[in-house]
Amino acid sequence: MAITTLSSREFNQDTSRAKKATAKGPVFITDRGRPAHVLLSIEEYRRITGKRQSIANLLAMPGPADGELELPPRTERAKLVSLP
């Protein structure tokens, strides 16, 4: 994993370079020589945070609606309720 460091000025002048660099690893963006921000690919962000896609995100995505959604197994059974 390669780490790329760019100054804020370099980032502003060449954002495509920063985006391409995320394929190899995180991109640190400095402000006055100090790390201020980190740019990650969405895959790396999801891997780090353990985030899975929600149904809302899947439905909002363009393209075929046959995306994979992992649902947890049901742990409760439905209960009968008598209504007055």
PDB file of N, CA, C and O in Angstrom:
ATOM      1  N   MET A   1       0.850  -1.171   0.000  1.00  0.00           N
ATOM      2  CA  MET A   1       0.000   0.000   0.000  1.00  0.00           C
ATOM      3  C   MET A   1       0.896   1.235   0.000  1.00  0.00           C
ATOM      4  O   MET A   1       1.715   1.423   0.900  1.00  0.00           O
ATOM      5  N   ALA A   2       0.730   2.061  -1.007  1.00  0.00           N
ATOM      6  CA  ALA A   2       1.503   3.299  -1.122  1.00  0.00           C
ATOM      7  C   ALA A   2       0.727   4.444  -0.482  1.00  0.00           C
ATOM      8  O   ALA A   2      -0.487   4.555  -0.652  1.00  0.00           O
ATOM      9  N   ILE A   3       1.425   5.280   0.244  1.00  0.00           N
ATOM     10  CA  ILE A   3       0.811   6.469   0.836  1.00  0.00           C
ATOM     11  C   ILE A   3       1.298   7.674   0.052  1.00  0.00           C
ATOM     12  O   ILE A   3       2.500   7.864  -0.135  1.00  0.00           O
ATOM     13  N   THR A   4       0.355   8.486  -0.405  1.00  0.00           N
ATOM     14  CA  THR A   4       0.677   9.700  -1.156  1.00  0.00           C
ATOM     15  C   THR A   4       0.390  10.898  -0.266  1.00  0.00           C
ATOM     16  O   THR A   4      -0.628  10.932   0.424  1.00  0.00           O
ATOM     17  N   THR A   5       1.273  11.870  -0.278  1.00  0.00           N
ATOM     18  CA  THR A   5       1.066  13.101   0.484  1.00  0.00           C
ATOM     19  C   THR A   5       1.076  14.274  -0.481  1.00  0.00           C
ATOM     20  O   THR A   5       2.004  14.436  -1.274  1.00  0.00           O
ATOM     21  N   LEU A   6       0.031  15.090  -0.403  1.00  0.00           N
ATOM     22  CA  LEU A   6      -0.086  16.283  -1.243  1.00  0.00           C
ATOM     23  C   LEU A   6      -0.371  17.489  -0.357  1.00  0.00           C
ATOM     24  O   LEU A   6      -1.066  17.377   0.653  1.00  0.00           O
ATOM     25  N   SER A   7       0.163  18.631  -0.736  1.00  0.00           N
ATOM     26  CA  SER A   7      -0.207  19.864  -0.041  1.00  0.00           C
ATOM     27  C   SER A   7      -1.614  20.258  -0.496  1.00  0.00           C
ATOM     28  O   SER A   7      -2.102  19.772  -1.516  1.00  0.00           O
ATOM     29  N   SER A   8      -2.244  21.123   0.250  1.00  0.00           N
ATOM     30  CA  SER A   8      -3.576  21.606  -0.147  1.00  0.00           C
ATOM     31  C   SER A   8      -3.528  22.236  -1.527  1.00  0.00           C
ATOM     32  O   SER A   8      -4.448  22.064  -2.326  1.00  0.00           O
ATOM     33  N   ARG A   9      -2.466  22.959  -1.805  1.00  0.00           N
ATOM     34  CA  ARG A   9      -2.322  23.613  -3.110  1.00  0.00           C
ATOM     35  C   ARG A   9      -2.221  22.567  -4.223  1.00  0.00           C
ATOM     36  O   ARG A   9      -2.892  22.685  -5.249  1.00  0.00           O
ATOM     37  N   GLU A  10      -1.379  21.539  -4.021  1.00  0.00           N
ATOM     38  CA  GLU A  10      -1.241  20.477  -5.026  1.00  0.00           C
ATOM     39  C   GLU A  10      -2.573  19.762  -5.250  1.00  0.00           C
ATOM     40  O   GLU A  10      -2.943  19.455  -6.384  1.00  0.00           O
ATOM     41  N   PHE A  11      -3.282  19.504  -4.156  1.00  0.00           N
ATOM     42  CA  PHE A  11      -4.582  18.843  -4.266  1.00  0.00           C
ATOM     43  C   PHE A  11      -5.557  19.691  -5.081  1.00  0.00           C
ATOM     44  O   PHE A  11      -6.246  19.172  -5.959  1.00  0.00           O
ATOM     45  N   ASN A  12      -5.616  20.980  -4.797  1.00  0.00           N
ATOM     46  CA  ASN A  12      -6.528  21.872  -5.523  1.00  0.00           C
ATOM     47  C   ASN A  12      -6.171  21.989  -7.000  1.00  0.00           C
ATOM     48  O   ASN A  12      -7.057  22.135  -7.842  1.00  0.00           O
ATOM     49  N   GLN A  13      -4.889  21.926  -7.318  1.00  0.00           N
ATOM     50  CA  GLN A  13      -4.456  22.077  -8.705  1.00  0.00           C
ATOM     51  C   GLN A  13      -4.545  20.783  -9.510  1.00  0.00           C
ATOM     52  O   GLN A  13      -4.603  20.822 -10.739  1.00  0.00           O
ATOM     53  N   ASP A  14      -4.558  19.631  -8.822  1.00  0.00           N
ATOM     54  CA  ASP A  14      -4.545  18.356  -9.547  1.00  0.00           C
ATOM     55  C   ASP A  14      -5.353  17.296  -8.796  1.00  0.00           C
ATOM     56  O   ASP A  14      -4.803  16.307  -8.312  1.00  0.00           O
ATOM     57  N   THR A  15      -6.654  17.517  -8.707  1.00  0.00           N
ATOM     58  CA  THR A  15      -7.502  16.560  -7.980  1.00  0.00           C
ATOM     59  C   THR A  15      -7.540  15.198  -8.658  1.00  0.00           C
ATOM     60  O   THR A  15      -7.697  14.180  -7.984  1.00  0.00           O
ATOM     61  N   SER A  16      -7.400  15.164  -9.973  1.00  0.00           N
ATOM     62  CA  SER A  16      -7.429  13.866 -10.659  1.00  0.00           C
ATOM     63  C   SER A  16      -6.235  13.012 -10.238  1.00  0.00           C
ATOM     64  O   SER A  16      -6.358  11.791 -10.133  1.00  0.00           O
ATOM     65  N   ARG A  17      -5.098  13.628  -9.999  1.00  0.00           N
ATOM     66  CA  ARG A  17      -3.924  12.885  -9.507  1.00  0.00           C
ATOM     67  C   ARG A  17      -4.226  12.268  -8.143  1.00  0.00           C
ATOM     68  O   ARG A  17      -3.878  11.116  -7.883  1.00  0.00           O
ATOM     69  N   ALA A  18      -4.871  13.041  -7.281  1.00  0.00           N
ATOM     70  CA  ALA A  18      -5.210  12.543  -5.947  1.00  0.00           C
ATOM     71  C   ALA A  18      -6.192  11.381  -6.040  1.00  0.00           C
ATOM     72  O   ALA A  18      -6.041  10.377  -5.344  1.00  0.00           O
ATOM     73  N   LYS A  19      -7.198  11.520  -6.900  1.00  0.00           N
ATOM     74  CA  LYS A  19      -8.181  10.444  -7.050  1.00  0.00           C
ATOM     75  C   LYS A  19      -7.529   9.175  -7.578  1.00  0.00           C
ATOM     76  O   LYS A  19      -7.834   8.081  -7.102  1.00  0.00           O
ATOM     77  N   LYS A  20      -6.644   9.304  -8.546  1.00  0.00           N
ATOM     78  CA  LYS A  20      -5.949   8.133  -9.103  1.00  0.00           C
ATOM     79  C   LYS A  20      -5.058   7.480  -8.051  1.00  0.00           C
ATOM     80  O   LYS A  20      -4.933   6.256  -8.014  1.00  0.00           O
ATOM     81  N   ALA A  21      -4.443   8.286  -7.203  1.00  0.00           N
ATOM     82  CA  ALA A  21      -3.533   7.759  -6.183  1.00  0.00           C
ATOM     83  C   ALA A  21      -4.265   6.918  -5.142  1.00  0.00           C
ATOM     84  O   ALA A  21      -3.646   6.069  -4.500  1.00  0.00           O
ATOM     85  N   THR A  22      -5.567   7.134  -4.959  1.00  0.00           N
ATOM     86  CA  THR A  22      -6.309   6.340  -3.972  1.00  0.00           C
ATOM     87  C   THR A  22      -6.399   4.876  -4.372  1.00  0.00           C
ATOM     88  O   THR A  22      -6.691   4.029  -3.528  1.00  0.00           O
ATOM     89  N   ALA A  23      -6.156   4.559  -5.634  1.00  0.00           N
ATOM     90  CA  ALA A  23      -6.149   3.157  -6.060  1.00  0.00           C
ATOM     91  C   ALA A  23      -4.967   2.409  -5.448  1.00  0.00           C
ATOM     92  O   ALA A  23      -4.998   1.184  -5.332  1.00  0.00           O
ATOM     93  N   LYS A  24      -3.929   3.141  -5.059  1.00  0.00           N
ATOM     94  CA  LYS A  24      -2.729   2.525  -4.483  1.00  0.00           C
ATOM     95  C   LYS A  24      -2.677   2.626  -2.968  1.00  0.00           C
ATOM     96  O   LYS A  24      -1.904   1.916  -2.324  1.00  0.00           O
ATOM     97  N   GLY A  25      -3.503   3.514  -2.388  1.00  0.00           N
ATOM     98  CA  GLY A  25      -3.491   3.696  -0.942  1.00  0.00           C
ATOM     99  C   GLY A  25      -4.046   5.052  -0.567  1.00  0.00           C
ATOM    100  O   GLY A  25      -4.513   5.796  -1.429  1.00  0.00           O
ATOM    101  N   PRO A  26      -3.998   5.384   0.728  1.00  0.00           N
ATOM    102  CA  PRO A  26      -4.557   6.661   1.182  1.00  0.00           C
ATOM    103  C   PRO A  26      -3.749   7.855   0.671  1.00  0.00           C
ATOM    104  O   PRO A  26      -2.548   7.755   0.420  1.00  0.00           O
ATOM    105  N   VAL A  27      -4.436   8.975   0.528  1.00  0.00           N
ATOM    106  CA  VAL A  27      -3.794  10.227   0.117  1.00  0.00           C
ATOM    107  C   VAL A  27      -3.943  11.213   1.274  1.00  0.00           C
ATOM    108  O   VAL A  27      -5.054  11.601   1.636  1.00  0.00           O
ATOM    109  N   PHE A  28      -2.816  11.609   1.843  1.00  0.00           N
ATOM    110  CA  PHE A  28      -2.823  12.587   2.920  1.00  0.00           C
ATOM    111  C   PHE A  28      -2.707  13.975   2.310  1.00  0.00           C
ATOM    112  O   PHE A  28      -1.844  14.225   1.469  1.00  0.00           O
ATOM    113  N   ILE A  29      -3.582  14.874   2.741  1.00  0.00           N
ATOM    114  CA  ILE A  29      -3.573  16.255   2.255  1.00  0.00           C
ATOM    115  C   ILE A  29      -3.143  17.133   3.423  1.00  0.00           C
ATOM    116  O   ILE A  29      -3.764  17.127   4.486  1.00  0.00           O
ATOM    117  N   THR A  30      -2.070  17.884   3.208  1.00  0.00           N
ATOM    118  CA  THR A  30      -1.530  18.690   4.293  1.00  0.00           C
ATOM    119  C   THR A  30      -1.981  20.142   4.185  1.00  0.00           C
ATOM    120  O   THR A  30      -2.267  20.653   3.102  1.00  0.00           O
ATOM    121  N   ASP A  31      -2.031  20.774   5.330  1.00  0.00           N
ATOM    122  CA  ASP A  31      -2.329  22.198   5.415  1.00  0.00           C
ATOM    123  C   ASP A  31      -1.215  22.819   6.249  1.00  0.00           C
ATOM    124  O   ASP A  31      -1.089  22.540   7.441  1.00  0.00           O
ATOM    125  N   ARG A  32      -0.418  23.651   5.618  1.00  0.00           N
ATOM    126  CA  ARG A  32       0.751  24.269   6.260  1.00  0.00           C
ATOM    127  C   ARG A  32       1.710  23.202   6.806  1.00  0.00           C
ATOM    128  O   ARG A  32       2.276  23.342   7.891  1.00  0.00           O
ATOM    129  N   GLY A  33       1.872  22.137   6.019  1.00  0.00           N
ATOM    130  CA  GLY A  33       2.830  21.097   6.373  1.00  0.00           C
ATOM    131  C   GLY A  33       2.329  20.034   7.331  1.00  0.00           C
ATOM    132  O   GLY A  33       3.043  19.073   7.617  1.00  0.00           O
ATOM    133  N   ARG A  34       1.113  20.192   7.831  1.00  0.00           N
ATOM    134  CA  ARG A  34       0.561  19.211   8.769  1.00  0.00           C
ATOM    135  C   ARG A  34      -0.568  18.435   8.108  1.00  0.00           C
ATOM    136  O   ARG A  34      -1.380  19.019   7.391  1.00  0.00           O
ATOM    137  N   PRO A  35      -0.632  17.117   8.341  1.00  0.00           N
ATOM    138  CA  PRO A  35      -1.741  16.341   7.778  1.00  0.00           C
ATOM    139  C   PRO A  35      -3.078  16.900   8.262  1.00  0.00           C
ATOM    140  O   PRO A  35      -3.284  17.083   9.462  1.00  0.00           O
ATOM    141  N   ALA A  36      -3.980  17.168   7.327  1.00  0.00           N
ATOM    142  CA  ALA A  36      -5.280  17.745   7.672  1.00  0.00           C
ATOM    143  C   ALA A  36      -6.444  16.874   7.204  1.00  0.00           C
ATOM    144  O   ALA A  36      -7.505  16.866   7.830  1.00  0.00           O
ATOM    145  N   HIS A  37      -6.251  16.144   6.111  1.00  0.00           N
ATOM    146  CA  HIS A  37      -7.323  15.329   5.537  1.00  0.00           C
ATOM    147  C   HIS A  37      -6.731  14.054   4.956  1.00  0.00           C
ATOM    148  O   HIS A  37      -5.541  13.979   4.649  1.00  0.00           O
ATOM    149  N   VAL A  38      -7.599  13.052   4.813  1.00  0.00           N
ATOM    150  CA  VAL A  38      -7.201  11.803   4.161  1.00  0.00           C
ATOM    151  C   VAL A  38      -8.249  11.473   3.112  1.00  0.00           C
ATOM    152  O   VAL A  38      -9.447  11.497   3.395  1.00  0.00           O
ATOM    153  N   LEU A  39      -7.802  11.169   1.909  1.00  0.00           N
ATOM    154  CA  LEU A  39      -8.687  10.781   0.815  1.00  0.00           C
ATOM    155  C   LEU A  39      -8.512   9.283   0.594  1.00  0.00           C
ATOM    156  O   LEU A  39      -7.395   8.794   0.426  1.00  0.00           O
ATOM    157  N   LEU A  40      -9.649   8.550   0.598  1.00  0.00           N
ATOM    158  CA  LEU A  40      -9.638   7.101   0.401  1.00  0.00           C
ATOM    159  C   LEU A  40     -10.579   6.728  -0.726  1.00  0.00           C
ATOM    160  O   LEU A  40     -11.517   7.465  -1.031  1.00  0.00           O
ATOM    161  N   SER A  41     -10.330   5.586  -1.346  1.00  0.00           N
ATOM    162  CA  SER A  41     -11.314   5.056  -2.291  1.00  0.00           C
ATOM    163  C   SER A  41     -12.513   4.577  -1.475  1.00  0.00           C
ATOM    164  O   SER A  41     -12.377   4.289  -0.286  1.00  0.00           O
ATOM    165  N   ILE A  42     -13.674   4.493  -2.099  1.00  0.00           N
ATOM    166  CA  ILE A  42     -14.871   4.054  -1.382  1.00  0.00           C
ATOM    167  C   ILE A  42     -14.706   2.615  -0.901  1.00  0.00           C
ATOM    168  O   ILE A  42     -15.208   2.259   0.165  1.00  0.00           O
ATOM    169  N   GLU A  43     -14.010   1.791  -1.670  1.00  0.00           N
ATOM    170  CA  GLU A  43     -13.783   0.405  -1.262  1.00  0.00           C
ATOM    171  C   GLU A  43     -12.958   0.351   0.021  1.00  0.00           C
ATOM    172  O   GLU A  43     -13.272  -0.411   0.936  1.00  0.00           O
ATOM    173  N   GLU A  44     -11.913   1.154   0.085  1.00  0.00           N
ATOM    174  CA  GLU A  44     -11.058   1.177   1.276  1.00  0.00           C
ATOM    175  C   GLU A  44     -11.819   1.733   2.470  1.00  0.00           C
ATOM    176  O   GLU A  44     -11.686   1.221   3.582  1.00  0.00           O
ATOM    177  N   TYR A  45     -12.615   2.774   2.254  1.00  0.00           N
ATOM    178  CA  TYR A  45     -13.421   3.345   3.337  1.00  0.00           C
ATOM    179  C   TYR A  45     -14.374   2.296   3.902  1.00  0.00           C
ATOM    180  O   TYR A  45     -14.480   2.142   5.118  1.00  0.00           O
ATOM    181  N   ARG A  46     -15.063   1.580   3.024  1.00  0.00           N
ATOM    182  CA  ARG A  46     -15.998   0.548   3.488  1.00  0.00           C
ATOM    183  C   ARG A  46     -15.268  -0.582   4.202  1.00  0.00           C
ATOM    184  O   ARG A  46     -15.770  -1.126   5.186  1.00  0.00           O
ATOM    185  N   ARG A  47     -14.086  -0.934   3.710  1.00  0.00           N
ATOM    186  CA  ARG A  47     -13.320  -1.997   4.360  1.00  0.00           C
ATOM    187  C   ARG A  47     -12.929  -1.578   5.775  1.00  0.00           C
ATOM    188  O   ARG A  47     -13.035  -2.366   6.714  1.00  0.00           O
ATOM    189  N   ILE A  48     -12.478  -0.338   5.918  1.00  0.00           N
ATOM    190  CA  ILE A  48     -12.039   0.149   7.224  1.00  0.00           C
ATOM    191  C   ILE A  48     -13.209   0.300   8.192  1.00  0.00           C
ATOM    192  O   ILE A  48     -13.106  -0.086   9.356  1.00  0.00           O
ATOM    193  N   THR A  49     -14.307   0.852   7.722  1.00  0.00           N
ATOM    194  CA  THR A  49     -15.438   1.122   8.615  1.00  0.00           C
ATOM    195  C   THR A  49     -16.374  -0.061   8.757  1.00  0.00           C
ATOM    196  O   THR A  49     -17.221  -0.077   9.651  1.00  0.00           O
ATOM    197  N   GLY A  50     -16.236  -1.053   7.886  1.00  0.00           N
ATOM    198  CA  GLY A  50     -17.129  -2.206   7.959  1.00  0.00           C
ATOM    199  C   GLY A  50     -18.533  -1.879   7.508  1.00  0.00           C
ATOM    200  O   GLY A  50     -19.472  -2.610   7.825  1.00  0.00           O
ATOM    201  N   LYS A  51     -18.692  -0.798   6.777  1.00  0.00           N
ATOM    202  CA  LYS A  51     -20.023  -0.380   6.330  1.00  0.00           C
ATOM    203  C   LYS A  51     -20.510  -1.265   5.198  1.00  0.00           C
ATOM    204  O   LYS A  51     -19.767  -1.588   4.271  1.00  0.00           O
ATOM    205  N   ARG A  52     -21.761  -1.646   5.295  1.00  0.00           N
ATOM    206  CA  ARG A  52     -22.405  -2.358   4.196  1.00  0.00           C
ATOM    207  C   ARG A  52     -23.398  -1.405   3.561  1.00  0.00           C
ATOM    208  O   ARG A  52     -23.813  -0.420   4.172  1.00  0.00           O
ATOM    209  N   GLN A  53     -23.765  -1.702   2.359  1.00  0.00           N
ATOM    210  CA  GLN A  53     -24.697  -0.817   1.669  1.00  0.00           C
ATOM    211  C   GLN A  53     -26.102  -0.992   2.238  1.00  0.00           C
ATOM    212  O   GLN A  53     -26.557  -2.111   2.477  1.00  0.00           O
ATOM    213  N   SER A  54     -26.769   0.117   2.446  1.00  0.00           N
ATOM    214  CA  SER A  54     -28.148   0.079   2.911  1.00  0.00           C
ATOM    215  C   SER A  54     -29.076  -0.067   1.710  1.00  0.00           C
ATOM    216  O   SER A  54     -28.674   0.166   0.570  1.00  0.00           O
ATOM    217  N   ILE A  55     -30.302  -0.451   1.974  1.00  0.00           N
ATOM    218  CA  ILE A  55     -31.286  -0.593   0.896  1.00  0.00           C
ATOM    219  C   ILE A  55     -31.508   0.755   0.211  1.00  0.00           C
ATOM    220  O   ILE A  55     -31.715   0.806  -1.001  1.00  0.00           O
ATOM    221  N   ALA A  56     -31.468   1.844   0.978  1.00  0.00           N
ATOM    222  CA  ALA A  56     -31.654   3.177   0.385  1.00  0.00           C
ATOM    223  C   ALA A  56     -30.531   3.489  -0.601  1.00  0.00           C
ATOM    224  O   ALA A  56     -30.786   4.020  -1.682  1.00  0.00           O
ATOM    225  N   ASN A  57     -29.290   3.163  -0.235  1.00  0.00           N
ATOM    226  CA  ASN A  57     -28.163   3.401  -1.147  1.00  0.00           C
ATOM    227  C   ASN A  57     -28.270   2.532  -2.389  1.00  0.00           C
ATOM    228  O   ASN A  57     -27.990   2.997  -3.494  1.00  0.00           O
ATOM    229  N   LEU A  58     -28.670   1.282  -2.224  1.00  0.00           N
ATOM    230  CA  LEU A  58     -28.804   0.398  -3.375  1.00  0.00           C
ATOM    231  C   LEU A  58     -29.885   0.887  -4.328  1.00  0.00           C
ATOM    232  O   LEU A  58     -29.699   0.857  -5.544  1.00  0.00           O
ATOM    233  N   LEU A  59     -31.007   1.336  -3.789  1.00  0.00           N
ATOM    234  CA  LEU A  59     -32.095   1.819  -4.637  1.00  0.00           C
ATOM    235  C   LEU A  59     -31.735   3.131  -5.329  1.00  0.00           C
ATOM    236  O   LEU A  59     -32.234   3.411  -6.419  1.00  0.00           O
ATOM    237  N   ALA A  60     -30.882   3.929  -4.712  1.00  0.00           N
ATOM    238  CA  ALA A  60     -30.499   5.217  -5.293  1.00  0.00           C
ATOM    239  C   ALA A  60     -29.444   5.070  -6.383  1.00  0.00           C
ATOM    240  O   ALA A  60     -29.231   5.996  -7.166  1.00  0.00           O
ATOM    241  N   MET A  61     -28.785   3.923  -6.443  1.00  0.00           N
ATOM    242  CA  MET A  61     -27.720   3.722  -7.429  1.00  0.00           C
ATOM    243  C   MET A  61     -28.303   3.536  -8.819  1.00  0.00           C
ATOM    244  O   MET A  61     -29.308   2.844  -8.987  1.00  0.00           O
ATOM    245  N   PRO A  62     -27.676   4.152  -9.819  1.00  0.00           N
ATOM    246  CA  PRO A  62     -28.138   3.923 -11.189  1.00  0.00           C
ATOM    247  C   PRO A  62     -27.739   2.527 -11.649  1.00  0.00           C
ATOM    248  O   PRO A  62     -26.794   1.934 -11.128  1.00  0.00           O
ATOM    249  N   GLY A  63     -28.457   2.021 -12.615  1.00  0.00           N
ATOM    250  CA  GLY A  63     -28.116   0.709 -13.156  1.00  0.00           C
ATOM    251  C   GLY A  63     -29.134  -0.344 -12.776  1.00  0.00           C
ATOM    252  O   GLY A  63     -30.194  -0.024 -12.238  1.00  0.00           O
ATOM    253  N   PRO A  64     -28.818  -1.604 -13.055  1.00  0.00           N
ATOM    254  CA  PRO A  64     -29.758  -2.688 -12.787  1.00  0.00           C
ATOM    255  C   PRO A  64     -30.118  -2.765 -11.308  1.00  0.00           C
ATOM    256  O   PRO A  64     -29.313  -2.437 -10.437  1.00  0.00           O
ATOM    257  N   ALA A  65     -31.325  -3.199 -11.052  1.00  0.00           N
ATOM    258  CA  ALA A  65     -31.811  -3.289  -9.677  1.00  0.00           C
ATOM    259  C   ALA A  65     -31.540  -4.658  -9.073  1.00  0.00           C
ATOM    260  O   ALA A  65     -32.194  -5.046  -8.105  1.00  0.00           O
ATOM    261  N   ASP A  66     -30.595  -5.388  -9.624  1.00  0.00           N
ATOM    262  CA  ASP A  66     -30.328  -6.721  -9.106  1.00  0.00           C
ATOM    263  C   ASP A  66     -29.063  -6.750  -8.250  1.00  0.00           C
ATOM    264  O   ASP A  66     -28.333  -7.741  -8.262  1.00  0.00           O
ATOM    265  N   GLY A  67     -28.796  -5.679  -7.510  1.00  0.00           N
ATOM    266  CA  GLY A  67     -27.636  -5.639  -6.628  1.00  0.00           C
ATOM    267  C   GLY A  67     -27.810  -6.602  -5.471  1.00  0.00           C
ATOM    268  O   GLY A  67     -28.926  -7.016  -5.155  1.00  0.00           O
ATOM    269  N   GLU A  68     -26.710  -6.951  -4.848  1.00  0.00           N
ATOM    270  CA  GLU A  68     -26.766  -7.882  -3.737  1.00  0.00           C
ATOM    271  C   GLU A  68     -26.941  -7.115  -2.436  1.00  0.00           C
ATOM    272  O   GLU A  68     -26.255  -6.123  -2.187  1.00  0.00           O
ATOM    273  N   LEU A  69     -27.856  -7.581  -1.621  1.00  0.00           N
ATOM    274  CA  LEU A  69     -28.104  -6.997  -0.315  1.00  0.00           C
ATOM    275  C   LEU A  69     -28.112  -8.131   0.687  1.00  0.00           C
ATOM    276  O   LEU A  69     -28.943  -9.036   0.602  1.00  0.00           O
ATOM    277  N   GLU A  70     -27.189  -8.086   1.637  1.00  0.00           N
ATOM    278  CA  GLU A  70     -27.128  -9.130   2.644  1.00  0.00           C
ATOM    279  C   GLU A  70     -28.036  -8.749   3.803  1.00  0.00           C
ATOM    280  O   GLU A  70     -27.865  -7.699   4.423  1.00  0.00           O
ATOM    281  N   LEU A  71     -28.995  -9.609   4.086  1.00  0.00           N
ATOM    282  CA  LEU A  71     -29.904  -9.389   5.200  1.00  0.00           C
ATOM    283  C   LEU A  71     -29.556 -10.357   6.321  1.00  0.00           C
ATOM    284  O   LEU A  71     -29.247 -11.519   6.060  1.00  0.00           O
ATOM    285  N   PRO A  72     -29.603  -9.892   7.565  1.00  0.00           N
ATOM    286  CA  PRO A  72     -29.319 -10.804   8.668  1.00  0.00           C
ATOM    287  C   PRO A  72     -30.457 -11.816   8.811  1.00  0.00           C
ATOM    288  O   PRO A  72     -31.597 -11.513   8.458  1.00  0.00           O
ATOM    289  N   PRO A  73     -30.164 -13.011   9.323  1.00  0.00           N
ATOM    290  CA  PRO A  73     -31.231 -13.998   9.493  1.00  0.00           C
ATOM    291  C   PRO A  73     -32.234 -13.530  10.540  1.00  0.00           C
ATOM    292  O   PRO A  73     -31.885 -12.813  11.477  1.00  0.00           O
ATOM    293  N   ARG A  74     -33.481 -13.946  10.366  1.00  0.00           N
ATOM    294  CA  ARG A  74     -34.520 -13.582  11.335  1.00  0.00           C
ATOM    295  C   ARG A  74     -34.263 -14.318  12.637  1.00  0.00           C
ATOM    296  O   ARG A  74     -33.946 -15.508  12.637  1.00  0.00           O
ATOM    297  N   THR A  75     -34.401 -13.611  13.734  1.00  0.00           N
ATOM    298  CA  THR A  75     -34.183 -14.228  15.040  1.00  0.00           C
ATOM    299  C   THR A  75     -35.469 -14.312  15.848  1.00  0.00           C
ATOM    300  O   THR A  75     -35.517 -15.020  16.854  1.00  0.00           O
ATOM    301  N   GLU A  76     -36.507 -13.607  15.430  1.00  0.00           N
ATOM    302  CA  GLU A  76     -37.774 -13.620  16.161  1.00  0.00           C
ATOM    303  C   GLU A  76     -38.870 -14.194  15.287  1.00  0.00           C
ATOM    304  O   GLU A  76     -38.840 -14.084  14.062  1.00  0.00           O
ATOM    305  N   ARG A  77     -39.821 -14.797  15.936  1.00  0.00           N
ATOM    306  CA  ARG A  77     -40.982 -15.314  15.224  1.00  0.00           C
ATOM    307  C   ARG A  77     -42.141 -14.346  15.443  1.00  0.00           C
ATOM    308  O   ARG A  77     -42.215 -13.677  16.474  1.00  0.00           O
ATOM    309  N   ALA A  78     -43.024 -14.279  14.488  1.00  0.00           N
ATOM    310  CA  ALA A  78     -44.202 -13.419  14.619  1.00  0.00           C
ATOM    311  C   ALA A  78     -45.109 -13.972  15.715  1.00  0.00           C
ATOM    312  O   ALA A  78     -45.224 -15.188  15.872  1.00  0.00           O
ATOM    313  N   LYS A  79     -45.748 -13.089  16.467  1.00  0.00           N
ATOM    314  CA  LYS A  79     -46.652 -13.491  17.544  1.00  0.00           C
ATOM    315  C   LYS A  79     -48.073 -13.112  17.159  1.00  0.00           C
ATOM    316  O   LYS A  79     -48.308 -12.052  16.579  1.00  0.00           O
ATOM    317  N   LEU A  80     -49.005 -13.970  17.481  1.00  0.00           N
ATOM    318  CA  LEU A  80     -50.412 -13.677  17.248  1.00  0.00           C
ATOM    319  C   LEU A  80     -50.903 -12.718  18.321  1.00  0.00           C
ATOM    320  O   LEU A  80     -50.590 -12.871  19.501  1.00  0.00           O
ATOM    321  N   VAL A  81     -51.665 -11.742  17.900  1.00  0.00           N
ATOM    322  CA  VAL A  81     -52.201 -10.749  18.821  1.00  0.00           C
ATOM    323  C   VAL A  81     -53.704 -10.722  18.637  1.00  0.00           C
ATOM    324  O   VAL A  81     -54.200 -10.683  17.511  1.00  0.00           O
ATOM    325  N   SER A  82     -54.435 -10.744  19.756  1.00  0.00           N
ATOM    326  CA  SER A  82     -55.894 -10.643  19.645  1.00  0.00           C
ATOM    327  C   SER A  82     -56.294  -9.189  19.839  1.00  0.00           C
ATOM    328  O   SER A  82     -55.894  -8.540  20.805  1.00  0.00           O
ATOM    329  N   LEU A  83     -57.089  -8.692  18.905  1.00  0.00           N
ATOM    330  CA  LEU A  83     -57.548  -7.309  18.959  1.00  0.00           C
ATOM    331  C   LEU A  83     -58.986  -7.278  19.465  1.00  0.00           C
ATOM    332  O   LEU A  83     -59.765  -8.180  19.156  1.00  0.00           O
ATOM    333  N   PRO A  84     -59.348  -6.258  20.235  1.00  0.00           N
ATOM    334  CA  PRO A  84     -60.732  -6.171  20.763  1.00  0.00           C
ATOM    335  C   PRO A  84     -61.746  -5.923  19.674  1.00  0.00           C
ATOM    336  O   PRO A  84     -62.941  -5.826  19.953  1.00  0.00           O
TER     337      PRO A  84
END
